[in-house]
Amino acid sequence: MNTLKIRDLVVGEGAPKIIVPIVGKTMQQILDKADELKYYTYDVVEWRVDFYEHALDIGKVLEVAGALRAALGETPILFTFRTAREGGEQSISPENYTALNKAVAESGYVDLIDVEIFAGEELVRENIANIHAAGVAVVGSNHEFEKTPDKADLLYRLRKMQDMGADIPKIAVMPQSKADVITLLDATQEMYTKYADRPIITMSMGPAGVISRLSGEAFGSAMTFGAVGQVSAPGQIPVERLRNALQTLHTSC
């Protein structure tokens, strides 16, 4: 499997890399959180722009993105507009989604952009092409907040993301039982060992799925999400506790 280098960060080797979300509603809240993150150890910041009050105004989004880049220095930034369809805070038209991702990619302020991989094949291919043309990497994502698909479906979705050109396929699902968590982990290890030629991210959400956020190195998930304060998805672990657990598992593995 190939690794992916984002600035000085190599994704796909060693312990899973920690992504910390910023979910502020105003520019000041977003920059205050960026300042607070100076006191924590993590690898990537995800700006969940769908929480931002002016997320549909490209000019204002670019203003915040520039200020965020200045505040975070060389820390890699993942830009994500999570649509309401996949559990996000706002709806957005396909045209505006594409224009927003393209403008942010071309700004040079971010390093990765999330693209929801089942938003329609033509739309997704256009987004991925635009983002790659700007020299930015793509996290191809899919979220199930009601269930965990069966193993074959999970593998289909992850392989579809890879086939469509996502640099990092990512899937998050909701377990209804411990068996569902095992299904997710089993699909992860099979994707990792048989099909993946690039880093992947998988997680089982909620309290039952916490083990999936810790055990990525054992099963093949290259990144995980930790929280500093407010979470962006159910089951995220405070970043310091997460880092300690990942390091313990890394040393043991």
N, C-alpha and C positions, 0 to 999 in steps of 0.2 A: 504494500500500500504506500502511495506517495504521501509525503507530508505537505503542508501548506504554510509558507512563511508570510506572516503579516507584520510588517515592520521588523522588529527584532524577535518576535514571537514565532516559534515553530509549533504548529498545531498538528497533532498526530503522533507525537513521540512523548514518552515519559508520562507523568501524571496528567489527568485531564486538566485542561485550562479553565480557569474560573471566569465566568462572565457575570458582571454586576449590573443590574438594570437601573436606569434613571427614569422616574415616572412623574416628574413634576408637571404641574398644570401651567405654570407661568415661567417666563424666562428666568426670573430671579430664583424661583424654587429649583429650577434645573441647574443653574450655576452654583447655587448654595450646596446642592448635593455633590456636584463635581468637586467643590472645595473640601467638603467633608470626606470624600474618598481618599484624600491625601494621607489619611491616618490608617488606611487599611491596605492589605496585600491581596492583589487580584491580578488578572491578566487582560481582560477586555471590558470595556463599558458598552452596554447596549442602551442607546437612547430610544425609548419607546415613545416615538413622536405622537402616537395616537392619543396619549394622555395630555398633550400640549393643547392649550386653548385655541391656538391659531394654527393647528396642524394642516389646515387646508389652504393656508396662505403661503405660497412657496417663498416669497420674499422674506417673510418673517421666520420661516423655518431655516432658510439659509443664514439669516442673521444669528440665530441661536446656534446653529451648527458651527459657524465660524468662532463664536465666543466659546463654545464647548471645546473645540479643537485647541484654542489658545490656553484654556484652563487645564486641559489634560495632557498637554505636551505630546510626548511620543506614545502614549497609551493608545492601542488600537480601539477604534470606535465602530460598533455595529449599529447601523441605522435601521429601525424597524417601525413601519406603520402596520400594526396588527389590526386587520379589519374586524368589524363587528361580527362578520360571518364566522371568523375563527377565534372569537373570544376577546376581541379588542374593544376599545372604548368608543370608536367612531366608525361610521360608514364613509366610503369614498367611492366615487365613480371610477370605472376602469381607466378612463382617459386621464383623470387627475392623479390616480395611483401611478400610472406610467410616467406622467410629466414630473411628478414629485421625485420619484426614484431617479429619473434621468438627471434632473437638475442637481440633486444632492450628490450623485456620483460624479458629475462633471465639476463640482465645486472643489474637489480635492480635500474636503474636510473629513471624510469618513473612509474607512478601510474595507468594510463589508456592508452589504445591504441585504436585508431579508426579503425574499420573494415567496409569496404563498403559491406553492407549486400546482395546486389544483384550482386556480382561479380562472382557468380557461387556457387551453394550450397556446393559442395565438398570442394572447396577452402576455403569458408567462415568457414565451420565447422572445417577444419584443423587449420585455423588461430585462431579461438576462443579457440579450445582445447589447442593449444600451449601456448597461452597467459594466459589462466586460470591455466595451469600447472605450470607456473612461478609465480603464485600468483598476477597477474595483472588483473585489471578490463577492460572490453570491452565496448566501445561506438559503438553500431551498427548503421551505418549511411546510409542515402540515400538523394540525392540532385537532384532537378529538376530546372534547370536554365531557362527553356522555358515556363513553365506552372504551374498551380496548379491542381493536379488530383482531381477527385471528392471525396466526403467524404468517400464513401465506399472503394475506393482505398487507401486513406490515412490510414484508419483504418486497412485495410489488411496489408499494409506495416509495420505499427507499431507493429501489433500483430505478424507478421512474425519475426521481429527482436527479440521480446520477446521469441517466441517459439524456436528460434535458440540459445538462451542463452546469448544474449547481456545483460550486466548489466544495461546499459542505452540506450534504443532505441532513435534515433535522426533522425528527418526529417526536411529538409529545402526545401522550394518551392518558385517559383516566381509567384507573382500575376499579372494578367492582368487587374484586376478591384478590387474595394473595396469588391465586393461580394466574390472574391477569398479569401481575408483575412478572411472574416467571415466563409467561408468554413473551412479554416485551424483551426481557433479558435474553431469552433463547433466540428470538429473531435478531437481536443485536449481534450476538456472537456468530450467528450464521452469515449475516450480511458482512461482518468484519472478516471472517475467515474465508468465505467463498466468492464474494462478489465485489466488495468495496475496493476501489483503486484510489481512494481519497478519504480524508477523515469524515466521520459521521458523528452525529449527536442524536442520542435517544434518551427519553426519560418517561417514567411513569409518574404522574402527578398525584398530589394529595398526600396525606400521611402514610398511606399504605405503600406508596411508591418511593419513599425517601431513600430506600436502599439503592434504587437505580441511579440516584444522583450522586451516590458515593462510590459505586462499584464500576464505573466506566472503564477503568484501566484493565480490570479483569475480564470484561465482556466485549470491549471494543469501542465504547463511546469516548470521543476525544475531548469533549468540553462539557461543562455543567454550569448551572446557574446558582449563584449565592446572593443573599440579600444584605443590604445595609439599610435597615429600616423597612420601608414599605416594599412588599413583594410585587412581582409582576405576574406570578402564576402560583397556584396552590402547591404547597409543599417545599418551597424554597427555604434553604437553611441559612442562618446567619453566616456571613462569609468567613469569619475567623474560625468558627467551629467546623465549617466545611473544609477549609484549608488544612486544618490539623488532621482531620479524618483522612483526607486524600493523601497527605504526606505519610501517615501511618500505613495506609494500604500500599502506597508506592514502595516504601521501604521493605515491606513484607513480600511484595510481589517480586 
